[in-house]
């Protein structure tokens, strides 16, 4: 399957199980399906003389992924990475189409900002919290005092992107990502946007990361973007302003309100990676049910001790309309009822659902002196607890309630329509990590059609189930 046969408008899911950085994003998207030439053309249009890019295969843990390398005039020559190898003839050319044998890089050159060279706790390189980026710019050394250290105002980078002959979508997205970084830094340091000066993020390689990621995303034009919870890392990171804790202040500011995982050693999610997430991701959680089309792995420059140093992306055709993610934390409220008329069971259930319960059920039990009774139970999200308890007391004879918190894992769900010989039936699809695991027809739709056509309802349900399961296979074949 070639990229040219892929339809645009797929669902894009990011899986930053080892964090996310700008170069890893570029590499993962190219590894999945974006043509390398899309990134090369965008960076050539930036008009930076001597800027060179490359792609190379890297083995990280059990995975082989793609690495994205950047070279620029005055960059110190460094030995090739021992675990990297050149891939495909097209990968060995610079942005102008010339061979790049003189483009050297070391093991510490990439994983985006937090996973390469420099003095960083846990073996990762340091970045300045004025934004992310590898140690950028001509002649930049290790640490804040290296020769040729880059200090580029946000306004200069913004002007560079705006003047470049990029397509409108790429230019808009790259500008938006840089603006998010600058806005976070301005708020942290109490300055205006025009006063923000980037350090490592002002380097040519970091600029190439952002523009390359923007070009790849613009080419994909995903219908929707989701992401698993990003892993941020831990420890301390050395910046141009000294040691700061992980996540770096800019990263934390950019991911405000986002569910994250505080795990791993060193800085795993960088400010540039966080800015990309903040700009393009619309929802966080498992991948929705979809017909998988492609996956890609963007590899960092170093092997991590506790996880493969890769960013995975999944691309697929969505199956139906995705439903809102289910609450992972819920409360179970229950009461034993031995003196309530069974006629009140249905009104109580309706009242509990109306109060916000996610599920309600009854369990036959025996109480003292052998009296038959019902245990009424309701599952609800924490914000609905007070209303659910009020419904219990108003619509049952209980004098008290028991409650306990529960954590749950719920499959991603979506709604779709399938055609049967009897008419259209709604189906609920369930999946995990993009894989369809089940399809259940809506009973009321099946019942309505069965009554109209005067056939057994189970016949309509069987045909609807078969059509739903064929839905994914049919889309996969068309891809």
Secondary structure, DSSP 8 states (H G I E B T S, - for coil): --GGGS-S--EEEEE-TT---HHHHHHHHHHHT--HHHHHHHHHTTT-TT-EEEEEEEEETTEEEEEEEEE-TT-------TTEEE-TGGGGB-TTS-B-TT----TTS-SGGGGSSSSBGGG-----TTS--SS-STT--SSTTSTT---EEHHHHHHHHHHS---HHHHHHHHHHHHHHHHHHHHHHT--GGG-EESGGGSHHHHHHHHHHHHHHHHH--SEEEE--EE-EESEEEETTEEEESS-HHHHHHTTT--EE--SSEE-S-HHHHHHHHHH--EESS--SEEEEEEEEEE-SS--SSS--EEEEEEEEE-SEE-----SEEEEEEEEESSS-TTHHHHHHHHHHHTTEEEEEEEEEE-GGG-EEEEEEEEEEGGGHHHHHHHHHHHS--S--EEEEEE----EEEEEEEEETTEEEEEEEEEETTEEEEEEE-HHHHHHHHHHHTS-HHHHHHHHHHHHHHHHHHHHHH-
